[in-house]
Amino acid sequence: MLAVDIDKILFDDPSSVFHVLTESERQLFRDRMEVKKYRKGESICRTGDVPAGLLCLISGVAKIFREGAGGREHIFRMTQPNGLIGYLALFADQIYGASAKAIEDSMAVIIDRETLYSLLHTNNELCILFIKSLSTELSFSYFRTMTLTQKQMPARLAETLIFLRDTYGFESDDATLTVRFTREDLANLSNMSTSNAIRTLSSFAEKKMISLNGKRIKLLDIAGLEEISGERSKSSKLTSKKIDYNFL
């Protein structure tokens, strides 16, 4: 794994809730945190486990999901650097309601409950950021629930591709998604079978809306994908900030 500047990610990046910590609070965080590394495909946390603390991804990408009937995964969201994992269960004093798995080599820091609560008690700005993030997550969850239950398969997959663009961005060609997902993960993120996802992707490719090269997906007609998704204005509002997708 590449070397990671943990301080720069946790404390200097404005997308991190921890950038509002004072220097003494940052030092407390450094003293109490534990750094963990995860290989591609390795579990970060599992449904039913008791949270040991708050996990914050500092490199890589992870999927947040729960297994349903027949072992099929339902992916709730993806998370990336500065994404917090398991904070709902931690604050509610409950077991994890979902699992997290690294989809590429990743690294996370974990801070114990007592230290986190101490920081929340002394830093009002940190409390406000957590409240704001929870509110954003709920709004996004309502939107995704409607999408996955009411839209047709092409609309769901088109919206997923737009979601991945807004969350992870493009390579230097301004067209190829930087993130690499298996067809199964794309299907699970869109609430459809893998075979239907493959057929729909092929249909988009035939219409010159995307091009496919293994796991590399290039978006050629974003306006067309947004039109198919049927939620162009709503999608842009809910997917414009990375922080929207970083909490579970």
WOCOR-V284665 format. One record per pair of residues at least 12 apart in sequence whose C-alpha atoms are under 10 Angstrom apart, sorted by sequence separation. I is the first residue (numbers start at 1). J is the second residue. D is the distance in whole Angstrom. If there is no record, write none. Layout:
i->[I | I]
j->[J | J]
d->[D | D]
This chain:
i->[7 | 11 | 63 | 64 | 65 | 86 | 144 | 147 | 165 | 167 | 182 | 183 | 185 | 186 | 205 | 208 | 209 | 210 | 44 | 63 | 64 | 65 | 85 | 86 | 164 | 165 | 183 | 184 | 187 | 205 | 207 | 208 | 209 | 63 | 64 | 85 | 86 | 164 | 165 | 183 | 184 | 205 | 207 | 209 | 11 | 62 | 63 | 64 | 85 | 144 | 162 | 164 | 183 | 186 | 204 | 205 | 209 | 210 | 10 | 62 | 63 | 144 | 161 | 164 | 201 | 204 | 208 | 209 | 61 | 62 | 63 | 164 | 204 | 207 | 44 | 46 | 47 | 61 | 62 | 183 | 7 | 10 | 34 | 36 | 43 | 44 | 45 | 46 | 47 | 60 | 61 | 62 | 33 | 35 | 37 | 40 | 42 | 43 | 44 | 46 | 47 | 60 | 61 | 204 | 33 | 34 | 35 | 36 | 37 | 38 | 39 | 40 | 41 | 59 | 60 | 62 | 64 | 79 | 204 | 33 | 35 | 36 | 37 | 38 | 40 | 41 | 57 | 58 | 59 | 61 | 63 | 64 | 76 | 78 | 80 | 90 | 91 | 164 | 7 | 35 | 37 | 56 | 57 | 58 | 59 | 62 | 75 | 76 | 77 | 78 | 79 | 85 | 90 | 6 | 38 | 56 | 57 | 58 | 59 | 74 | 75 | 78 | 84 | 56 | 57 | 58 | 75 | 78 | 81 | 83 | 84 | 85 | 161 | 56 | 57 | 58 | 73 | 80 | 81 | 82 | 84 | 87 | 91 | 160 | 55 | 56 | 57 | 81 | 82 | 160 | 55 | 56 | 57 | 161 | 6 | 55 | 56 | 157 | 160 | 161 | 54 | 55 | 56 | 157 | 160 | 54 | 55 | 56 | 66 | 67 | 156 | 159 | 183 | 53 | 54 | 55 | 65 | 66 | 67 | 157 | 158 | 182 | 183 | 53 | 54 | 65 | 66 | 156 | 157 | 181 | 182 | 51 | 52 | 53 | 54 | 64 | 65 | 66 | 153 | 156 | 157 | 176 | 180 | 181 | 182 | 51 | 54 | 55 | 64 | 65 | 155 | 156 | 157 | 175 | 176 | 180 | 181 | 1 | 50 | 51 | 53 | 54 | 63 | 64 | 65 | 154 | 156 | 175 | 176 | 179 | 180 | 181 | 1 | 51 | 53 | 54 | 62 | 63 | 64 | 153 | 179 | 180 | 1 | 51 | 52 | 53 | 62 | 63 | 64 | 153 | 154 | 177 | 178 | 179 | 50 | 51 | 62 | 63 | 153 | 157 | 177 | 178 | 16 | 45 | 46 | 49 | 50 | 51 | 61 | 62 | 63 | 152 | 153 | 157 | 176 | 177 | 178 | 44 | 45 | 61 | 62 | 63 | 148 | 156 | 176 | 177 | 16 | 51 | 60 | 61 | 62 | 148 | 149 | 154 | 158 | 175 | 176 | 177 | 50 | 51 | 60 | 61 | 62 | 87 | 147 | 148 | 153 | 154 | 157 | 158 | 175 | 176 | 50 | 51 | 60 | 61 | 62 | 147 | 148 | 153 | 157 | 174 | 175 | 176 | 49 | 50 | 51 | 57 | 59 | 60 | 61 | 62 | 154 | 155 | 173 | 174 | 175 | 10 | 48 | 49 | 50 | 59 | 60 | 61 | 88 | 144 | 154 | 158 | 174 | 175 | 10 | 48 | 49 | 50 | 59 | 60 | 87 | 153 | 154 | 157 | 170 | 171 | 175 | 9 | 10 | 47 | 48 | 49 | 58 | 59 | 60 | 170 | 9 | 46 | 47 | 48 | 49 | 57 | 58 | 59 | 154 | 161 | 170 | 8 | 9 | 46 | 47 | 48 | 49 | 57 | 58 | 59 | 154 | 7 | 45 | 46 | 47 | 48 | 56 | 57 | 58 | 158 | 6 | 46 | 47 | 55 | 56 | 57 | 5 | 6 | 45 | 46 | 47 | 55 | 56 | 57 | 165 | 4 | 5 | 45 | 46 | 54 | 55 | 56 | 165 | 4 | 44 | 45 | 46 | 54 | 55 | 56 | 3 | 43 | 44 | 45 | 53 | 54 | 55 | 161 | 2 | 43 | 44 | 45 | 53 | 54 | 55 | 161 | 162 | 165 | 1 | 42 | 43 | 44 | 52 | 53 | 54 | 161 | 1 | 41 | 42 | 43 | 52 | 53 | 54 | 41 | 42 | 43 | 52 | 53 | 162 | 40 | 41 | 42 | 51 | 52 | 53 | 54 | 161 | 162 | 39 | 40 | 41 | 42 | 44 | 51 | 53 | 54 | 38 | 39 | 40 | 41 | 42 | 44 | 53 | 162 | 18 | 38 | 39 | 40 | 41 | 42 | 44 | 77 | 158 | 161 | 162 | 16 | 17 | 37 | 38 | 39 | 40 | 41 | 76 | 160 | 161 | 15 | 16 | 17 | 38 | 39 | 40 | 158 | 159 | 15 | 16 | 17 | 38 | 39 | 77 | 158 | 159 | 162 | 14 | 15 | 16 | 37 | 38 | 39 | 76 | 157 | 158 | 159 | 161 | 13 | 37 | 38 | 76 | 158 | 159 | 160 | 166 | 36 | 37 | 38 | 155 | 158 | 159 | 162 | 166 | 10 | 11 | 36 | 37 | 154 | 155 | 157 | 158 | 159 | 9 | 10 | 35 | 36 | 37 | 155 | 156 | 157 | 158 | 159 | 163 | 166 | 167 | 9 | 35 | 36 | 155 | 156 | 159 | 162 | 163 | 166 | 167 | 34 | 35 | 36 | 154 | 155 | 156 | 162 | 165 | 166 | 167 | 168 | 33 | 34 | 35 | 104 | 154 | 155 | 163 | 164 | 165 | 166 | 167 | 33 | 34 | 35 | 103 | 104 | 152 | 153 | 155 | 159 | 163 | 166 | 167 | 32 | 33 | 34 | 103 | 104 | 152 | 162 | 163 | 167 | 32 | 33 | 34 | 103 | 151 | 167 | 30 | 32 | 33 | 103 | 151 | 167 | 31 | 32 | 29 | 30 | 29 | 32 | 33 | 103 | 147 | 163 | 29 | 32 | 147 | 32 | 147 | 78 | 29 | 77 | 78 | 28 | 29 | 80 | 28 | 79 | 80 | 143 | 78 | 79 | 25 | 28 | 29 | 78 | 28 | 143 | 144 | 143 | 25 | 26 | 25 | 144 | 140 | 143 | 22 | 25 | 140 | 21 | 25 | 140 | 10 | 21 | 139 | 140 | 6 | 18 | 21 | 22 | 137 | 6 | 21 | 136 | 2 | 4 | 6 | 20 | 21 | 141 | 1 | 2 | 20 | 21 | 140 | 141 | 1 | 2 | 20 | 21 | 139 | 140 | 1 | 19 | 20 | 137 | 138 | 18 | 19 | 61 | 136 | 137 | 17 | 18 | 136 | 137 | 17 | 20 | 135 | 136 | 137 | 138 | 17 | 75 | 133 | 134 | 137 | 138 | 17 | 18 | 73 | 74 | 75 | 78 | 133 | 136 | 137 | 17 | 18 | 72 | 73 | 75 | 76 | 77 | 132 | 133 | 16 | 17 | 74 | 75 | 76 | 133 | 134 | 73 | 74 | 75 | 76 | 133 | 134 | 73 | 74 | 75 | 76 | 133 | 17 | 72 | 73 | 74 | 75 | 74 | 130 | 61 | 73 | 74 | 60 | 61 | 72 | 63 | 65 | 65 | 64 | 63 | 100 | 99 | 98 | 97 | 96 | 83 | 84 | 88 | 89 | 82 | 83 | 87 | 88 | 81 | 82 | 83 | 84 | 85 | 86 | 87 | 80 | 81 | 83 | 84 | 85 | 86 | 79 | 80 | 83 | 84 | 85 | 79 | 82 | 83 | 84 | 79 | 80 | 81 | 82 | 83 | 79 | 80 | 78 | 79 | 80 | 77 | 78 | 79 | 76 | 77 | 78 | 79 | 77 | 78 | 77 | 76 | 64 | 64 | 65 | 62 | 64 | 57 | 56 | 56 | 15 | 17 | 15 | 16 | 15 | 14 | 15 | 16 | 15]
j->[19 | 23 | 75 | 76 | 77 | 98 | 156 | 159 | 177 | 179 | 194 | 195 | 197 | 198 | 217 | 220 | 221 | 222 | 57 | 76 | 77 | 78 | 98 | 99 | 177 | 178 | 196 | 197 | 200 | 218 | 220 | 221 | 222 | 77 | 78 | 99 | 100 | 178 | 179 | 197 | 198 | 219 | 221 | 223 | 26 | 77 | 78 | 79 | 100 | 159 | 177 | 179 | 198 | 201 | 219 | 220 | 224 | 225 | 26 | 78 | 79 | 160 | 177 | 180 | 217 | 220 | 224 | 225 | 78 | 79 | 80 | 181 | 221 | 224 | 62 | 64 | 65 | 79 | 80 | 201 | 26 | 29 | 53 | 55 | 62 | 63 | 64 | 65 | 66 | 79 | 80 | 81 | 53 | 55 | 57 | 60 | 62 | 63 | 64 | 66 | 67 | 80 | 81 | 224 | 54 | 55 | 56 | 57 | 58 | 59 | 60 | 61 | 62 | 80 | 81 | 83 | 85 | 100 | 225 | 55 | 57 | 58 | 59 | 60 | 62 | 63 | 79 | 80 | 81 | 83 | 85 | 86 | 98 | 100 | 102 | 112 | 113 | 186 | 30 | 58 | 60 | 79 | 80 | 81 | 82 | 85 | 98 | 99 | 100 | 101 | 102 | 108 | 113 | 30 | 62 | 80 | 81 | 82 | 83 | 98 | 99 | 102 | 108 | 81 | 82 | 83 | 100 | 103 | 106 | 108 | 109 | 110 | 186 | 82 | 83 | 84 | 99 | 106 | 107 | 108 | 110 | 113 | 117 | 186 | 82 | 83 | 84 | 108 | 109 | 187 | 83 | 84 | 85 | 189 | 35 | 84 | 85 | 186 | 189 | 190 | 84 | 85 | 86 | 187 | 190 | 85 | 86 | 87 | 97 | 98 | 187 | 190 | 214 | 85 | 86 | 87 | 97 | 98 | 99 | 189 | 190 | 214 | 215 | 86 | 87 | 98 | 99 | 189 | 190 | 214 | 215 | 85 | 86 | 87 | 88 | 98 | 99 | 100 | 187 | 190 | 191 | 210 | 214 | 215 | 216 | 86 | 89 | 90 | 99 | 100 | 190 | 191 | 192 | 210 | 211 | 215 | 216 | 37 | 86 | 87 | 89 | 90 | 99 | 100 | 101 | 190 | 192 | 211 | 212 | 215 | 216 | 217 | 38 | 88 | 90 | 91 | 99 | 100 | 101 | 190 | 216 | 217 | 39 | 89 | 90 | 91 | 100 | 101 | 102 | 191 | 192 | 215 | 216 | 217 | 89 | 90 | 101 | 102 | 192 | 196 | 216 | 217 | 56 | 85 | 86 | 89 | 90 | 91 | 101 | 102 | 103 | 192 | 193 | 197 | 216 | 217 | 218 | 85 | 86 | 102 | 103 | 104 | 189 | 197 | 217 | 218 | 58 | 93 | 102 | 103 | 104 | 190 | 191 | 196 | 200 | 217 | 218 | 219 | 93 | 94 | 103 | 104 | 105 | 130 | 190 | 191 | 196 | 197 | 200 | 201 | 218 | 219 | 94 | 95 | 104 | 105 | 106 | 191 | 192 | 197 | 201 | 218 | 219 | 220 | 94 | 95 | 96 | 102 | 104 | 105 | 106 | 107 | 199 | 200 | 218 | 219 | 220 | 56 | 94 | 95 | 96 | 105 | 106 | 107 | 134 | 190 | 200 | 204 | 220 | 221 | 57 | 95 | 96 | 97 | 106 | 107 | 134 | 200 | 201 | 204 | 217 | 218 | 222 | 57 | 58 | 95 | 96 | 97 | 106 | 107 | 108 | 218 | 58 | 95 | 96 | 97 | 98 | 106 | 107 | 108 | 203 | 210 | 219 | 58 | 59 | 96 | 97 | 98 | 99 | 107 | 108 | 109 | 204 | 58 | 96 | 97 | 98 | 99 | 107 | 108 | 109 | 209 | 58 | 98 | 99 | 107 | 108 | 109 | 58 | 59 | 98 | 99 | 100 | 108 | 109 | 110 | 218 | 58 | 59 | 99 | 100 | 108 | 109 | 110 | 219 | 59 | 99 | 100 | 101 | 109 | 110 | 111 | 59 | 99 | 100 | 101 | 109 | 110 | 111 | 217 | 59 | 100 | 101 | 102 | 110 | 111 | 112 | 218 | 219 | 222 | 59 | 100 | 101 | 102 | 110 | 111 | 112 | 219 | 60 | 100 | 101 | 102 | 111 | 112 | 113 | 101 | 102 | 103 | 112 | 113 | 222 | 101 | 102 | 103 | 112 | 113 | 114 | 115 | 222 | 223 | 101 | 102 | 103 | 104 | 106 | 113 | 115 | 116 | 101 | 102 | 103 | 104 | 105 | 107 | 116 | 225 | 82 | 102 | 103 | 104 | 105 | 106 | 108 | 141 | 222 | 225 | 226 | 81 | 82 | 102 | 103 | 104 | 105 | 106 | 141 | 225 | 226 | 81 | 82 | 83 | 104 | 105 | 106 | 224 | 225 | 82 | 83 | 84 | 105 | 106 | 144 | 225 | 226 | 229 | 82 | 83 | 84 | 105 | 106 | 107 | 144 | 225 | 226 | 227 | 229 | 82 | 106 | 107 | 145 | 227 | 228 | 229 | 235 | 106 | 107 | 108 | 225 | 228 | 229 | 232 | 236 | 81 | 82 | 107 | 108 | 225 | 226 | 228 | 229 | 230 | 81 | 82 | 107 | 108 | 109 | 227 | 228 | 229 | 230 | 231 | 235 | 238 | 239 | 82 | 108 | 109 | 228 | 229 | 232 | 235 | 236 | 239 | 240 | 108 | 109 | 110 | 228 | 229 | 230 | 236 | 239 | 240 | 241 | 242 | 108 | 109 | 110 | 179 | 229 | 230 | 238 | 239 | 240 | 241 | 242 | 109 | 110 | 111 | 179 | 180 | 228 | 229 | 231 | 235 | 239 | 242 | 243 | 109 | 110 | 111 | 180 | 181 | 229 | 239 | 240 | 244 | 110 | 111 | 112 | 181 | 229 | 245 | 109 | 111 | 112 | 182 | 230 | 246 | 111 | 112 | 110 | 111 | 111 | 114 | 115 | 185 | 229 | 245 | 112 | 115 | 230 | 116 | 231 | 163 | 115 | 163 | 164 | 115 | 116 | 167 | 116 | 167 | 168 | 231 | 167 | 168 | 115 | 118 | 119 | 168 | 119 | 234 | 235 | 235 | 118 | 119 | 119 | 238 | 235 | 238 | 119 | 122 | 237 | 119 | 123 | 238 | 109 | 120 | 238 | 239 | 107 | 119 | 122 | 123 | 238 | 108 | 123 | 238 | 105 | 107 | 109 | 123 | 124 | 244 | 105 | 106 | 124 | 125 | 244 | 245 | 106 | 107 | 125 | 126 | 244 | 245 | 107 | 125 | 126 | 243 | 244 | 125 | 126 | 168 | 243 | 244 | 125 | 126 | 244 | 245 | 126 | 129 | 244 | 245 | 246 | 247 | 127 | 185 | 243 | 244 | 247 | 248 | 128 | 129 | 184 | 185 | 186 | 189 | 244 | 247 | 248 | 129 | 130 | 184 | 185 | 187 | 188 | 189 | 244 | 245 | 129 | 130 | 187 | 188 | 189 | 246 | 247 | 187 | 188 | 189 | 190 | 247 | 248 | 188 | 189 | 190 | 191 | 248 | 133 | 188 | 189 | 190 | 191 | 191 | 247 | 179 | 191 | 192 | 179 | 180 | 193 | 185 | 188 | 189 | 189 | 189 | 248 | 248 | 248 | 248 | 248 | 242 | 243 | 247 | 248 | 242 | 243 | 247 | 248 | 242 | 243 | 244 | 245 | 246 | 247 | 248 | 242 | 243 | 245 | 246 | 247 | 248 | 242 | 243 | 246 | 247 | 248 | 243 | 246 | 247 | 248 | 244 | 245 | 246 | 247 | 248 | 245 | 246 | 245 | 246 | 247 | 245 | 246 | 247 | 245 | 246 | 247 | 248 | 247 | 248 | 248 | 248 | 246 | 247 | 248 | 246 | 248 | 246 | 246 | 247 | 241 | 243 | 242 | 243 | 243 | 243 | 244 | 246 | 246]
d->[10 | 9 | 7 | 6 | 7 | 8 | 9 | 9 | 6 | 9 | 10 | 9 | 10 | 9 | 10 | 7 | 5 | 9 | 10 | 8 | 5 | 9 | 10 | 9 | 7 | 8 | 10 | 8 | 10 | 10 | 10 | 7 | 7 | 6 | 6 | 9 | 9 | 9 | 9 | 7 | 9 | 9 | 9 | 9 | 8 | 9 | 4 | 7 | 8 | 10 | 10 | 8 | 7 | 10 | 10 | 9 | 7 | 9 | 9 | 6 | 6 | 10 | 9 | 10 | 10 | 10 | 10 | 7 | 7 | 5 | 9 | 10 | 9 | 10 | 8 | 10 | 9 | 6 | 7 | 9 | 9 | 10 | 10 | 9 | 9 | 10 | 9 | 9 | 7 | 9 | 5 | 9 | 10 | 10 | 10 | 9 | 10 | 10 | 10 | 9 | 9 | 6 | 7 | 10 | 10 | 9 | 10 | 9 | 10 | 10 | 10 | 9 | 9 | 7 | 7 | 9 | 8 | 9 | 9 | 10 | 10 | 10 | 9 | 9 | 9 | 10 | 8 | 7 | 5 | 9 | 10 | 9 | 9 | 9 | 10 | 10 | 9 | 10 | 9 | 9 | 10 | 10 | 6 | 4 | 8 | 9 | 9 | 10 | 10 | 10 | 9 | 9 | 8 | 9 | 10 | 9 | 5 | 6 | 9 | 10 | 9 | 10 | 9 | 8 | 5 | 8 | 10 | 9 | 9 | 9 | 10 | 10 | 9 | 6 | 5 | 9 | 10 | 9 | 9 | 9 | 10 | 10 | 9 | 8 | 10 | 6 | 6 | 9 | 10 | 9 | 8 | 4 | 8 | 10 | 9 | 6 | 6 | 8 | 7 | 9 | 7 | 5 | 9 | 8 | 6 | 7 | 7 | 9 | 8 | 8 | 9 | 8 | 10 | 10 | 6 | 8 | 9 | 5 | 8 | 8 | 9 | 9 | 8 | 8 | 6 | 6 | 6 | 9 | 6 | 10 | 6 | 10 | 10 | 8 | 10 | 7 | 5 | 9 | 10 | 6 | 9 | 9 | 9 | 6 | 10 | 7 | 9 | 10 | 6 | 6 | 9 | 8 | 9 | 9 | 9 | 5 | 8 | 9 | 10 | 9 | 10 | 7 | 8 | 5 | 8 | 9 | 9 | 10 | 10 | 9 | 6 | 9 | 9 | 10 | 7 | 9 | 10 | 6 | 7 | 8 | 8 | 8 | 9 | 7 | 8 | 10 | 6 | 6 | 9 | 8 | 10 | 10 | 8 | 9 | 8 | 6 | 5 | 6 | 7 | 10 | 7 | 9 | 9 | 9 | 10 | 10 | 8 | 10 | 9 | 4 | 7 | 10 | 10 | 7 | 7 | 6 | 9 | 9 | 8 | 6 | 5 | 10 | 9 | 10 | 6 | 6 | 10 | 8 | 7 | 6 | 7 | 7 | 8 | 9 | 9 | 8 | 4 | 8 | 9 | 8 | 8 | 6 | 9 | 10 | 9 | 6 | 8 | 9 | 8 | 9 | 5 | 6 | 7 | 6 | 6 | 8 | 8 | 10 | 9 | 8 | 8 | 9 | 5 | 9 | 9 | 5 | 7 | 10 | 9 | 6 | 6 | 10 | 10 | 10 | 9 | 9 | 7 | 9 | 9 | 5 | 6 | 8 | 4 | 9 | 9 | 10 | 6 | 9 | 10 | 9 | 9 | 5 | 6 | 10 | 5 | 7 | 10 | 8 | 9 | 10 | 10 | 9 | 9 | 10 | 8 | 7 | 5 | 9 | 8 | 5 | 9 | 9 | 7 | 9 | 5 | 6 | 9 | 7 | 6 | 7 | 9 | 10 | 9 | 10 | 9 | 7 | 5 | 8 | 9 | 6 | 5 | 10 | 9 | 10 | 8 | 8 | 5 | 8 | 9 | 4 | 7 | 10 | 7 | 7 | 5 | 10 | 5 | 7 | 9 | 9 | 8 | 4 | 8 | 6 | 5 | 9 | 10 | 8 | 10 | 5 | 6 | 10 | 6 | 6 | 9 | 7 | 7 | 5 | 8 | 8 | 4 | 8 | 10 | 8 | 5 | 7 | 10 | 5 | 7 | 9 | 9 | 6 | 5 | 10 | 6 | 5 | 9 | 10 | 9 | 10 | 9 | 9 | 4 | 7 | 8 | 5 | 6 | 8 | 10 | 10 | 6 | 6 | 8 | 4 | 7 | 6 | 6 | 9 | 6 | 5 | 8 | 8 | 5 | 8 | 9 | 7 | 9 | 10 | 9 | 10 | 9 | 5 | 5 | 9 | 10 | 9 | 9 | 8 | 9 | 7 | 5 | 7 | 9 | 10 | 8 | 7 | 9 | 7 | 8 | 4 | 8 | 9 | 9 | 9 | 9 | 8 | 7 | 9 | 8 | 10 | 9 | 7 | 5 | 10 | 8 | 10 | 9 | 9 | 5 | 9 | 8 | 4 | 7 | 9 | 7 | 7 | 8 | 9 | 6 | 6 | 10 | 5 | 7 | 9 | 10 | 9 | 9 | 8 | 5 | 9 | 9 | 9 | 7 | 10 | 10 | 8 | 6 | 6 | 10 | 9 | 8 | 9 | 9 | 9 | 4 | 8 | 8 | 6 | 5 | 9 | 8 | 9 | 10 | 6 | 6 | 9 | 9 | 9 | 5 | 8 | 8 | 7 | 7 | 5 | 9 | 9 | 9 | 8 | 9 | 8 | 8 | 9 | 7 | 7 | 6 | 6 | 5 | 6 | 9 | 8 | 9 | 6 | 8 | 8 | 4 | 8 | 7 | 4 | 9 | 9 | 9 | 6 | 7 | 8 | 10 | 5 | 7 | 9 | 7 | 7 | 9 | 9 | 10 | 8 | 6 | 6 | 5 | 9 | 10 | 9 | 10 | 9 | 9 | 8 | 6 | 8 | 9 | 10 | 6 | 7 | 9 | 10 | 9 | 8 | 9 | 9 | 9 | 5 | 9 | 8 | 8 | 7 | 10 | 6 | 7 | 9 | 9 | 10 | 10 | 7 | 10 | 9 | 7 | 10 | 9 | 10 | 9 | 10 | 10 | 7 | 10 | 10 | 9 | 10 | 7 | 10 | 9 | 8 | 8 | 9 | 10 | 9 | 8 | 10 | 9 | 10 | 10 | 10 | 9 | 10 | 9 | 9 | 10 | 9 | 9 | 9 | 7 | 10 | 10 | 8 | 10 | 9 | 10 | 8 | 9 | 7 | 10 | 10 | 8 | 9 | 10 | 10 | 10 | 9 | 10 | 9 | 7 | 9 | 9 | 9 | 9 | 8 | 10 | 10 | 7 | 10 | 9 | 8 | 7 | 10 | 8 | 10 | 7 | 7 | 9 | 8 | 9 | 10 | 6 | 9 | 10 | 9 | 9 | 10 | 9 | 6 | 9 | 7 | 6 | 7 | 6 | 9 | 10 | 9 | 8 | 10 | 9 | 8 | 7 | 9 | 7 | 10 | 9 | 9 | 9 | 9 | 9 | 9 | 7 | 9 | 8 | 6 | 10 | 10 | 8 | 9 | 9 | 7 | 10 | 9 | 9 | 7 | 9 | 6 | 7 | 9 | 8 | 9 | 5 | 5 | 10 | 7 | 9 | 6 | 7 | 8 | 10 | 10 | 9 | 8 | 9 | 9 | 8 | 7 | 10 | 8 | 9 | 9 | 10 | 10 | 9 | 9 | 9 | 9 | 10 | 9 | 10 | 10 | 9 | 9 | 10 | 9 | 10 | 8 | 9 | 9 | 7 | 7 | 6 | 9 | 8 | 9 | 9 | 8 | 8 | 6 | 9 | 10 | 8 | 6 | 6 | 6 | 9 | 9 | 4 | 5 | 6 | 9 | 7 | 6 | 7 | 10 | 8 | 8 | 9 | 9 | 6 | 7 | 7 | 5 | 10 | 7 | 7 | 7 | 10 | 8 | 9 | 9 | 9 | 9 | 8 | 9 | 10 | 9 | 10 | 10 | 8 | 9 | 9 | 10 | 9 | 9 | 7 | 8 | 6 | 10 | 10 | 10 | 10]
